């Protein structure tokens, strides 16, 4: 297949409620949409229908509600990625589709590498299985306290969970240890049948993590993501308290290499922060050798990106419930409808370049 045209758009979507990015909060989400059209190589194929696919490319960077840069996630900005795409779009036209993977390998920006490799997979039909859209991913609800909201609002959200919900994810290391411990116990008091995935986003010192975990019923905790500020302290945390832990932000460090450690039970993979599908699959293979779970998670993408992650999860980790419960905060959908009253189409977006 030959690339025949390309369009690059940007979007900005206000959020109906604040979303947590570590200890920070955002009230809008911005990103890029790349649309490519391909045609067949042969003369006969060129007269056949063209194929068009779109991907969302949304680095988790920018400013929080206080105007401070987001810390600990994407190192590249949307402007960085947009500029590189603008410079490279012309070089894609009339090239074989495989050129997308070459560009994905060359770029220093993980979000662009992921987007290009995902676009390639879409265009060659790897995500076409009609059964994928029919199978529903189990949703792991995200529970967190929004500043200014009464705690009763959070309690009501827990009470409203369906009875077939067996796990929830709770953001911790957001407030005092006493408040965090109380929150976990309150959730379990409402739904004692739940298993909890705790996410500390490297928010605790080793001593704080141990003190926090010691006050919780460990049997109710599926795992805690990034419990310690220094990830090298995580095995010591496990030896002290016996609570399984998972890696998230650490996976995106340039120097990261998988190494089995005491208590490591899961890798929380955010593809938008990691890079190509090939890189993600290699990491999953390494984890599988040690029985470590790999769980796909969002980087707060809009509905276009979330739908792609849901399909990838059904292919890569069909037995794992992904962390994709973030669309509820978005005021509108993007290209793919998720049930909101408004869905942005390409004509509603800002066209940056078309070739």
N, C-alpha and C positions, 0 to 999 in steps of 0.2 A: 504493500500500500504506500501511496505517495501523499505527502501533506500538501493540500491545495490552498488552504486559507487559514488564518488565525486571527482571533480577536482577544484583546486583553481589556478587562473591565475592573473597576474598583467598586466596592460597596461600603456603606456605613449604616449600621442598624442600631437604633436606640434600644436599650433594654427596659423591660417593664419593671424589673427589680434588679438590684445589684448582684453581680456574680463575684465569688471569691477567686482571687488569683494569689495563692499563698495567703498571707495576712492582708493583702491589699484587696481593693474592690474596684470593679469597673462598671460603668453605666452605659457603655456602647461597645459594639464590636465592629471592627473594620477588617477588610481583607480584599483579595483579588479573585477574579473568576477568569480562567483561561478556557477559551473555546477553540477547538481545532476541527477542521474538516479534512477527510482523507478520501482518496479515490484509488481505484485499482491500478496495478502496474501495466496490464495489457490494454491494447486499444479497445478490446471488447469490454473489459472491466470498467474502463473509463466512462463508458456510456451507461453503465449501471448506476443505481442509486448511490449517491455519496453518503458517507457516514460522518455524523457530527457527535462529539462528546464534549462535556464540560467538567472541569474540576475546580474546587475551591482551594486557594493557596492563602492561608491566613496565619502568619507568624503570631505567636502569643507574646506580643510586645506592644509598646506604646505607653500611654500615660494612665494612671489610676484616677480616681475621682478627686484626688487632692493635687493633681498635676505632677505627681512623681513618676519616674520611669518604672515600669514593671520589672521586678527583679527575680532572677532565678529560673527563667524560662527561655524563650527564644532570644538568641543573641543578635539576630538580624532584624531589621525593621521592614515594614511593608514597603517603604520607599526604596530600600536597598534591593529588594526582590523585584519590585516593579521596574526599576532602572535597568537591571540586568536582563529582564525579559524584553523590555523595549529595544535594547541593543541587540538581542539575539533573534527576535521574531522573524526578521527578514531572512535570516540564514536557514530557517526551517522550511521555507516554501520550496516545493518541488524536490524535497529530499525524502528518502525512504523513512518510514515511520520509526525505524530503529534508531534514527538520529535523536529521538527524544531521550533514549536511554544514555546515549553518549553525552548529551548535555546534562542529564541528571548526575552522571558520574563526575562531570567537570566542575559543577557549581559548588561553591563553598557554603551555600545556604540550604540547610536541611529542609525547610518548608518547600522550597522550589524543587529540590531533589525528589521529595515525596510526591509532589503534585505532578511532576513530569512522568515519573514511573507509574503513578496511578492512571494518568491519562493514557499512557501506552497500554496498560492492562485493559482499560475500558475499550479502547479502539480496536484491540484484537479480539475482544469478546470474552475475556476471562471473567467478567462480572455479569455476563448475560444470562446465566442460568435462571430460568423463570421461577424455579423453586426457591431461589434466594429471596425474592420479593414476597413470596407467600409465607415463608417461615418468619416468625416474629422472634426477635431477640428478647430474652428476659431482661427487663429493665431493673437496674439497681438504683433505687431512688437516692438522690443526693440530699442530705439533711445538713443544714447549717443555719446559724442564727444571724439574721440581718440586723445590724445595729439600728436601734430606734423602734424595732418591732417588739411587741410584748412576747415573752417566752411562750405564752399560750398559743401564739400563732404556730410556732414550731410543734407544740404538742398536738394541735389540731391536724397538722400535716401527717404526723405519725398515726394518729387515730384513723385518718382517712385512707391509709394504705390498705390495699386489698389483701384478703386473707391468703392469696397465693403469692404474696411477696414474702420471701424468706430471708432476704439480706438487704441491708441499707448501708450507704456510705455516709460517715459523719466526719465533718471537718472539725479537727481539734487543734490545740496549740494556738487558739485564737484569743483566749481570755485567760483568767487566772486558773491555776490548777484546780482550785476548789469548784469554780464554775464549770470547768470541763468535766470533772468527775461527776458532779451533780447532773449535768446534761446527759451523760451516758446512762446513769442509773434511772433518770426520768424516762428516757426512751425505752429502756428495758422494762420499766414498771408498766408502761402502757402496752408494750408488745414483748412479753418475755420470751416468745418463740423466735425472735429475730436473731440472726447472726450479723455481727457488725464488722464492717470494713472501716477502720479508722484511718484518717489521713492527716498526718502532722506536718507535712511539707517542711521537714527539717526544723520544726519549731521548738524542740526541746533540747536542753543539754542532756548529757547522759544521766545525770542525777535526777533531773526533772522527769525524764522519760520513765525511769525506774519508779519514782514516787507515784507518778500518774498511773502506771500500769498495775502497781501493787494494790491499788484501791479498786480495781475492776475485776469482775468475774471472768477469768481468762477463758473459760469454756465458751463464753458468748462472743469472743472476739475471733473473727476469721483471720485477720492479720492487721497490723498497723503499718501504713506507708511512711517511709522515711522518718522514723521516730526521732533520730538525733541530728543535731546541727552538722556534726562531723560523721559522715556515713561509716567511717572506720570504727565508730563506737557501737554500731548496731549489733555485732556479734556479742559484745560485752553486755549489752542490754538484754539480749536473749539468754545468756548464761545466768544473769541475775534474776530474771523474772519468768522466763519460759514462754513469752508471748511471741508467736510467729511474726515476722516482719517482711516487708516488700520494698523493692527499689522503684523509684519513679524518676525524680529529677536527676539522680546520679547517672542514669542511663544515657543522658544527653550530654555528659561531659566529654570533650574531645579525647581524653585519655582513658575513658572507661573501657575495661576489658572484663568479660564475664569471668567470675571466680566463685565457686561454691563456698558458702560460709555458713556457720552454725545459725539455724533459725530462719534462713532465707527461704521463703515459701512461694513468692510470686514476683514477677516483673510486670510493672504497670507501664505499658508501652503507649506513648503518645506519638503516633507516626509523623505528625506535623513538626515535631521537635527532633525527630530522629534521622530522617532521610529516606533513602530509597526502599522500595519493597524488598529488594534483594538483601539489604542490610538487616531489615527487620526479620526476614525469614531465617537468616543465618543466626541471629541472636536467639530466635525461638528454638532452633535446632539445638543450640548449645544448652539452653535451659531444659529442654526435654530430656537430655541425657542424664540430668540429675533430678528429674521429677519436679522441677520448679515450674509453676504455672505461668503462662503468659496471658495477660489480660489487656485487651485494647481499650484505650481511654481517649476521650476527646481533649482537644486543646481549646474548648469553647467555640468550636466552629458553628457556623450557621447550618441550616437544614441540608444544603447541598453536600457539605462536608460530612455531616452526621450520617446521612444516608449511605455514603460511600464506606464509612467506617463500619456501619452495621453489616453491609454486604461482605466486607473484608473479614469481619469477625466470624461470619457464618462459614467462610472458606477456611480461615486459619485456625480459629479456636471455637468450633461449634459447640463445645461442651462448657464453655465459659461465658458467664454473663458479663458483657462489656460495661465500661463506665461512660455512658452516653446520655445521662439524664440532665442535660443543661439547656435544652431548647425551650423549656417552660419560661425562661426569663426573656426570650426574644420577642420583640413586638411584631415582627413579620417573618415570613419564611423567605428563603432564597432559592429560586429555581424549582426546588422540590417542595411540594406541599406536605406539611405535617399536621394540618388542621387549623391553622391560624386564619383569621379573616382576610389577611392580605398576603400575597406572595409576589416578591419582586422578580420580574423577568429581565432578560438582557436589555430590553429597551428602557427599563427603569434605572439601569446602572450607568455609571460614568464610563464612557468609552475612552480608554487611554490610547490604544493603537489598534489598527486593523490592516492586515496585509493579505 
